[in-house]
Amino acid sequence: MAYKKSAALLALFAIPATAAVVGDAPVSANTSYSYDWQVQNAENLIDQINPANTTYQYYLTEARNAYNALTYYQQTQVRNAATLFYYLGTNENQQHAQNTFAAKMAAISSRNSTFIRDIEEANRYYNSLTAGQKAVIPHHLYIQLQNYVENARKTEAVQQSFEQLNVKDGNYVSNYQSAMYAYNLLPYDFKLLLTTMANDKMREYETFHSPSYNRSIAQQVMTAISNLTTSSTKQQVEEVRAQYNGLNISQQSLVTNIKDLIYIEDVQSNIPHGWDPYYYDDEQLQEKESPTRIEVTKQDQTYTVLMPVSDMNRYTPTKITVSNNIALSIPRDAIPGTNEQAVVAMTIEETSGQSVSFSASLYNDNLQFASYIDIEVKGLPATATLLRLGDDGEYSATPYTRVANKHIIKTKTSGEYTATNNQPRLFDIHADGHRYEIEQLAKRKIVEGDENNSFKPREHVTLAQYATMVSRAMALTANEGSAYRDVQGKWYESSIQSLIEAGVLEQRQSNFLHAERIMTRKEAAIMSIRLLQHAGVAIADPDYSSNPFTDVKQLSSSDRYYIALAYDFGIFGGKENGRFDPDGKLTRSQMAKVLYRTLQIAKMM
């Protein structure tokens, strides 16, 4: 018996202290006492199973082995067998949850284009687990997931900070520095997601806050003004005015001879009167540029504005404060040919601080403005996306930009605009170099993914597709049907025709346009500059001496002109060995970069 006692002591120390100690097994396995002891042993082990204790797995395994060692008759005698079965089933579920979660965590990698989506999927799966399943998740994996989620949140916040940066904001410098500081604190894998955006913002900061750059741009306009005389053609004066209007505020402040331009414009408008060069002094000019008879009335949330054309500013946009949240800015040349006695009637309606409805009429007919006017809306969230409600009840893109605390809508027609939080998910662009531009265009419904939320950035883009995107971005509509036989009745007919009517797409002397051909870099450059011209951006002659391209000499002078301008504006760069590659095919990713940059220059984004 001494030997058997030693064995029993060893067995006692081999299991946790809370285990029940059972006496020695009888010598004979055929007696009823033997059956009772084995059943009782299995029952005692099952009673010790407790998921809250560290001994849980040990007792679950021992109880299962003890139960499986019983005969069928003995198993029917175990009073708490159902408890064992319950815990065995729960354990399998927990093990499955643990294995699945571990697999999802292992799949997360910044090398994958689905990096953020995989983090979101792992987090969603973890939150769907029961408390028991979460209890068996390894702690280090849980901590790793929390780090991923937190850094993804910080990355999104940095992206929003970058999006809100605007060089015309008085707090631009401090906002830029804060955004870059937060960006530099991100882990390397997450910084990679914003590298393109961060580089663009750094270039923007360096360019628009460079005194030498601003002085050089202002000097170009001052030189252009000094070359004008009262004998200059109207077109020459208008071109110089467009150059000045295209400057930012700090650049305009450096133009010291602006009054010379104003005088020449006034002389050309009043040639029969023989105006004196020193007719205007500052007080008279200020008084003339301050309209006094523009009426604004309110009923509920609807405002009515009556604007006599005679009271509009001649040289600067007429600004009308409609309410605390809404203002209008309307250039004189936006009113189509009419007389000084005409009155423009406008109605603006605010709805819940999230929607704005605008309509304009002249002579009791709907007014189509000759150029874009601005509707300034305050109080909307900085990250809000503005969309336009169409006649079909669907929301579509509308051109606007965010300046300081205002959304500035660009429009030529009446419309209803709503602030949304449109956040499309495109699952194949996370590793794309132009991911940011694609996402910004997608938020505004300018570009779309397919039914699987794929953008296909490496596929080539056709003229029809590009025309549709440009037409959406500028909110253009066609007044007539297309004259091209291969365009008539197609899904892109209206887009093609709207660009032709706007002068963005050249009308060809042919019955066929071949709109489904792949876009070339040359065609995209031409359309980009014509888009800027339509938007009223100042277009000066390009600096051919700084143009590095060696493969454009065989092109027409017109093509070289547009390519040189696209290079000067930073819309297009070159390729290796100083080549532009004018016939190179444009991918959807490259298209997004070109269109995004062009819309930014046009102040439509």
Salt bridges, closest charged atoms under 4 A:
GLU43 OE1 - ARG79 NE 3.66
ASP47 OD2 - ARG79 NH2 2.60
GLU120 OE2 - ARG425 NH2 3.39
GLU121 OE2 - LYS104 NZ 3.11
GLU121 OE2 - ARG124 NH2 2.70
GLU150 OE2 - ARG153 NH2 2.45
GLU163 OE1 - LYS443 NZ 3.57
ASP200 OD1 - ARG203 NH2 2.27
GLU204 OE1 - LYS201 NZ 3.97
GLU265 OE2 - ARG241 NE 2.87
ASP266 OD1 - ARG314 NH1 2.98
ASP282 OD1 - LYS259 NZ 3.09
ASP311 OD2 - ARG293 NE 3.14
GLU340 OE2 - ARG332 NH2 3.37
ASP374 OD1 - LYS410 NZ 3.05
GLU376 OE1 - LYS406 NZ 3.38
GLU439 OE2 - ARG435 NE 2.94
ASP450 OD2 - LYS456 NZ 2.20
ASP486 OD2 - HIS514 ND1 3.99
GLU506 OE1 - ARG530 NH2 3.91
GLU516 OE2 - LYS490 NZ 3.76
GLU523 OE2 - ARG508 NH2 3.97
GLU523 OE2 - ARG517 NH2 2.69
ASP559 OD2 - LYS522 NZ 3.61
GLU576 OE2 - ARG579 NH1 3.32
ASP581 OD2 - LYS575 NZ 2.76
ASP581 OD1 - ARG579 NH2 3.75
